[in-house]
Amino acid sequence: MAAPIPKRILVFGHSFVSRLKDFIRYDSSLRYDLGLAGCPVIQYSGFPGATVDRLHSKLQKILDFNPDIVILVIGTNDLYQPHQSPLSVASAIRDLVDTILYVDGISQVIVLQTLHRHLPTCQTRYPVDPQWFNTRVDEMNRLLMQWLNSSPNGRTYLWRLKGFWSPDCILSNFAEDGCHLSSRGLLRFFNNIRAAVVAALNQSI
């Protein structure tokens, strides 16, 4: 009997993806395939500063790789822009998900919950009022959960990131800029993505 064909998974999004790829590269205890049984082929395509529109322009990356599952890391850079609303960003993400599903023909799309930002402890290039930003994040996440997790197609899901919300976690998981992740935060992000992939492969979401 022929061996089963490994699943193909694309982690696709903004700078969190490229930083995670570098983190895995320089930590010998971690593997790009997330250490999963069956050794799935996992590709990481990250574009620092990417908005939903920019990711839409990069969809050829998805077509070239032809994954079974796309993990989307998205939304932060759009919500930073005052002219955008949580509704407009959530709607753009839903449109992108629909394009990936119905135009590109991908079987499943998991959108990772967008994280809060926190007060920086150093000078940052793009400062933001965390309370203003986080209120917008909560509203967008609520909309996406309502739309994606109740979709009749059963092929989309908003994955709730675990271990980033308590005061202790905030201190240890975020970098000095209050936006990007520390080494500990990247490890927790890695584990969240692994859990999301396992759930998708086991069809338990």
Summary of the structure (lengths in Angstrom):
residues: 205
radius of gyration: 16.5
end to end distance: 29.7
largest distance: 59.1
contacts: 612
relative contact order: 0.16
helix: 44%
strand: 14%
